[in-house]
Amino acid sequence: MTALRPLPYPSAVYPKPTPKPKRLPERPKRMTLVAAFRCLNNGILLCADREESDGGGKREVDKIYKILLRYGYIFIAGAGARTIIMRACEAIHQRLKIAEASGVSVSSEHQKLIEETLRPIHEEFVTDDIRLDLLIVVAPHAPNCVPILYRSDSYLLHPEPFYAAQGNGKPISDYLADRLYTHGLKKDMLAFLAAFICREASRARFGVGPDIDMIFIYEGEKSLHILAPDAVKEIEVNVPSLSDAIYAYWKEHAKVPEWLTK
């Protein structure tokens, strides 16, 4: 007896139904602003907001990681998934400690050591949706040495002579710094400028928090000057808004064509 076979599906008349693929929920993006400016005496002012948002709420976190070695200080400020940033910071810390204890010259080899540490982390965890963007300040204790500022691009480090930023607030920070920042600003004016840029980025970009940490690294001497968020707020209240600053200047200095006043 011949087994019965099902008739072919009449796809020409009735297209065979196919299930619609379910769209996966978007991964919450952790956003931030970290920025660094070269100071008058060739130190570095490192800034980071304190807000972390994971889609379910917001909380304050410390985004500046400090490493103390015999060679000097290493500061790491990152934008991206906090768990991966912390994994990277701890791995760099451990690698540099082991290298220093083994007699490796951290002075000449720190960039290579950090890049070798970041590479497997990037290969394992970083995707188009998951970022790991770092600013790293290397501040040696040795005399006549100034801090080095690096910006990460993938696992590679690029020295930046005067300014760098990472995170969701980077476009605002870059725009304002390009027009307002110049190397040689006095410490108070640089703090004012950094507070202004961070505040404007916070107002313009979702995910950049209003509370800012600042650290002056070797500004004039081999010491640190840490400004907590309350101190930064005290600076901010004396910085006029962008519109107030512009309109006040225009009122006193703008030369309007006579025909426009009629």
Number of C-alpha atoms within 10 A of each C-alpha: 3 4 5 6 6 6 6 6 10 9 9 7 7 8 9 10 7 6 6 6 6 6 6 6 6 8 10 13 17 20 25 27 30 31 28 27 27 27 24 16 16 21 26 26 25 28 25 27 29 22 21 24 19 15 11 6 7 13 10 12 11 13 24 21 16 15 17 13 16 11 16 16 17 21 19 22 27 31 25 22 22 18 9 19 22 15 13 23 24 14 16 22 20 14 16 25 17 12 16 17 11 9 8 14 13 19 14 9 12 19 17 13 15 21 16 15 20 22 14 13 18 17 11 8 12 16 10 5 11 16 22 24 21 27 26 26 24 22 24 21 17 11 8 7 13 21 23 19 25 22 24 19 12 17 20 15 19 14 16 15 14 17 23 23 27 26 23 22 28 19 15 19 24 18 11 18 19 11 8 10 18 15 15 13 15 12 16 10 12 20 23 17 21 27 24 22 22 28 22 19 24 22 14 12 17 13 23 28 25 16 19 27 21 24 20 22 26 22 21 15 12 18 13 16 12 14 16 13 16 12 13 18 17 11 17 19 12 10 16 11 13 11 9 11 11 11 12 11 11 12 9 8 9 10 8 9 8 7 6 6 6 5
